[in-house]
Amino acid sequence: MTARKIPVANADLSGDEEKYVVDAIRSSWVSSTGAYVSRFERDFAGLCGARASVGVCNGTVALHLALLALDVRPGDEVLVPSLTYIATANACRYVGAEPVFVDVDPRTWCIDPEKIEAAVTPRTRGIIPVHLYGHPADMDAICHLAGVHGLWVVEDAAEAHLARYKGRVTGALAPLATFSFYGNKIFTSGEGGALTLSDPQLELRIRTLRGQGMDPQRRYYFPVTGYNFRMTNVQAAMLCAQLERREAILERRRRIFARYRERLARVAGIGLQPCAPWAEPACWLFCIVVDEKAYGRTRDELAARLAEDGIETRPFFLPLHRLPPFREASRARGEVLPETDYLGERGLNLPTFNTLGEGDIDYIAERIRAHGRA
Ligand SMILES: Cc1ncc(COP(=O)(O)O)c(C=O)c1O
């Protein structure tokens, strides 16, 4: 047992975060009005290639707000992958809709466009593709199918900040996209989220619903029932600092991924995340897939060994169609999701954060190799 502890994620706030947060505090603009909120919204929209961005208090709320703005109602169905964080499906339930699970494509680990059509029913209203572990979903194929069936599309880009699909940045690949800035994300404000979009009418609706339903043109007049889903100026201050040094952050994470890939390329039984030819994924959390037969241990056995070595890991998301809130409905629909189950049982996230050193990566890879057969 080593004294060294390597966490799976760690927020890097080493730039101007502290300076901007102090500035926000000194200005006394600590709630949701303030210069950093508008600056963040303008900068983030620009980076994503969207016309507008709306800051909110977290990524779950961003999804909830998207569904409210699209008028999703009880009885509606929304197609989502089962291999994702639970927030994607929870948001559907918040508006009374039912998440219907579609298997993932082994070439992207994202919702499989070829399996979407079979899941469409007269109640289907939309699709939420998730850019899982930073890899963009095949958005052209998904948006084409959505057009054929009259469905809306919302990108869940929580884990895919500034990833690219066919050269275009996530956040502008569908009419509406959502992001999370939780502490383990590439850009973070502790808790935080955003929507990106281009339609001015939709933006007005989202801004109204975000701020208790208040008419943006008429203070304290509330034409609809809204929510308090606002981002604070303090959260936005942290994000402004990170967006300023985004190139350094993205480059550091690309280097971490490259070194992991190089060190783990030839370890028997350890598979790596695929990358479609059209994808430039965001380097969020490095992923491996453990093949028990070839490696000699299960994913969970490897995770336990690594924990003894002081290396924290994270199993892939437990497929949502297997969890109590969703499993009965999924079973009743007869959903069979072999690719999702395969990855959900074998996938493991390795430590990925800006200050992870080359020596740490070599140590982690060496321990993974040592615990295997070869
Ligand atoms: C795919 C996905 N969607 C939504 C969320 C929810 O974001 P938050 O934790 O900021 O509410 C997350 C994670 O945090 C996520 O990974």
The ligand as a Gaussian input file, in Angstrom:
#p B3LYP/6-31G(d) Opt

LIG

0 1
 C      -24.111000      13.554000     -19.376000
 C      -24.455000      14.420000     -18.215000
 N      -25.613000      15.099000     -18.234000
 C      -25.973000      15.907000     -17.225000
 C      -25.176000      16.085000     -16.117000
 C      -25.669000      16.913000     -14.980000
 O      -24.876000      17.995000     -14.674000
 P      -24.828000      18.569000     -13.164000
 O      -24.095000      17.586000     -12.339000
 O      -24.084000      19.865000     -13.338000
 O      -26.225000      18.794000     -12.722000
 C      -23.928000      15.394000     -16.070000
 C      -22.987000      15.502000     -14.977000
 O      -22.628000      16.018000     -14.164000
 C      -23.571000      14.539000     -17.130000
 O      -22.426000      13.857000     -17.091000

